[in-house]
Structures are given as structure tokens and as C-alpha cells.
Amino acid sequence: MVNNKDIGRSLADKAVWALLFNILLFSVFGIFDGMPILSNIAYALLFGFASAATLLAYWHEKGGSFFILALLMPLLLIIVSELTSFIALAWLINGYFFGFALALVIYKLMFLNKE
């Protein structure tokens, strides 16, 4: 049986690769589309970060409501964002996963290296 904390540890170990992949995608989007809508990127990073934080709270057995909050984050992100084109949605999704991976890297650096 896998411990819930091991799930977070496993994801945090792979998060650096996810950050690098997201940076590569940001570069590709920048070549094709130029500058993204900055408020969308800020929202995406914030909601991705918050989603990872709430999932980590759930995996550390702080309550099932954190799982529900984590599932609501992408929906809330779509609601508050300004989606003018399909590429704007691609920027948004990539920013969300960048924020998610960033939260996992910070979690790894702050908490997992102490164990």
C-alpha cells in the first residue's frame, strides 16, 4: 500500500522536469504568439500553485475538502481568465502546470530535504 505522503514525494521528484518542459513550451508559444495576456499567466500560476498546495494538504491527511478545492481550481481559473483564442488557452494551461510544478519544487526543497 502506498502512503499518501509518498505520492507527493514522487510528484515532487519529477517536478523539476515538468518545470523545464513548461519553460520549453513557453518558448514555443512565445515564438508563435508573442506576448501572452499577463493577467492570465498570473492567474494560471496562482491557481496551479494553489491546486498543488491543496492536494499536498489532502495527501497529508488534512481533510477531504482540500481534494475538492484542488479539483475546483482549474474550473475557477477558466472562469476568471480572458480567453481570446485557442493559443491563449494553451498559455493558460501551461501556466497552470508551471505553477503546480513550482509548488511541488518548493515543497521538495523546503520539506523533503529535511527528512
C-alpha positions in Angstrom: 0.0 0.0 0.0 1.4 3.4 -1.0 1.4 6.0 1.7 -0.3 9.3 0.7 2.8 11.3 1.5 4.8 9.1 -0.9 2.5 10.4 -3.7 3.6 13.9 -3.0 7.2 12.9 -2.7 7.0 11.0 -6.0 5.5 14.0 -7.8 7.9 16.4 -6.2 10.9 14.4 -7.5 9.6 14.8 -11.1 8.6 18.4 -10.8 11.9 19.9 -11.9 11.5 18.1 -15.3 8.0 19.5 -15.5 9.3 23.0 -15.0 11.8 22.6 -17.7 9.2 21.2 -20.1 6.9 24.1 -19.3 9.7 26.6 -20.0 10.2 24.9 -23.3 6.5 25.2 -24.1 6.5 28.9 -23.0 9.4 29.5 -25.5 7.5 27.8 -28.3 4.3 29.7 -27.5 6.3 32.9 -27.4 7.6 32.3 -30.9 4.2 31.6 -32.4 2.0 34.0 -30.4 4.3 36.6 -28.9 3.2 38.1 -25.6 0.6 36.4 -23.6 -2.1 38.1 -21.6 -0.2 38.8 -18.4 -3.2 38.6 -16.1 -3.9 35.1 -17.4 -0.4 34.0 -16.7 -0.6 35.4 -13.2 -3.9 33.7 -12.6 -2.6 30.4 -14.0 0.5 30.4 -11.8 -1.6 31.3 -8.7 -4.3 28.7 -9.3 -1.7 26.0 -10.3 0.3 26.7 -7.1 -2.9 26.7 -5.0 -4.1 23.4 -6.6 -0.8 21.7 -5.7 -0.9 23.1 -2.2 -4.4 21.8 -1.6 -3.5 18.4 -3.0 -0.5 18.3 -0.7 -2.7 19.1 2.2 -5.1 16.3 1.2 -2.2 13.8 0.8 -1.0 14.8 4.3 -4.4 13.9 5.6 -5.7 17.3 6.5 -9.2 16.6 5.1 -11.1 15.6 2.0 -12.3 19.2 1.4 -8.8 20.0 0.2 -9.3 17.5 -2.6 -12.5 19.1 -3.7 -10.8 22.5 -3.6 -7.9 21.2 -5.7 -10.4 19.9 -8.3 -12.2 23.2 -8.4 -9.0 25.2 -9.2 -8.9 24.6 -13.0 -12.6 25.5 -13.3 -12.1 28.7 -11.3 -9.1 29.5 -13.5 -11.2 29.2 -16.7 -13.9 31.4 -15.2 -11.6 34.3 -14.2 -9.4 34.2 -17.3 -9.8 36.1 -20.5 -9.6 33.6 -23.3 -9.4 35.4 -26.6 -8.0 32.5 -28.7 -7.0 28.9 -28.6 -3.4 29.8 -28.0 -4.5 31.9 -25.0 -5.9 28.7 -23.6 -2.6 26.9 -24.3 -0.8 29.7 -22.4 -3.2 29.3 -19.6 -2.9 25.5 -19.3 0.9 25.7 -19.5 1.0 28.4 -16.8 -1.3 26.3 -14.6 1.0 23.3 -14.8 4.1 25.5 -14.3 2.5 26.9 -11.1 1.7 23.4 -10.0 5.2 22.1 -10.6 6.7 25.2 -9.0 4.7 24.5 -5.8 6.0 20.9 -5.8 9.6 22.0 -6.3 9.3 24.4 -3.3 7.7 21.6 -1.3 10.6 19.4 -2.1 13.2 22.0 -1.3 11.6 23.1 2.0 10.2 19.9 3.4 11.5 16.8 1.7 15.2 17.6 2.0 14.9 17.8 5.8 13.9 14.2 6.1 
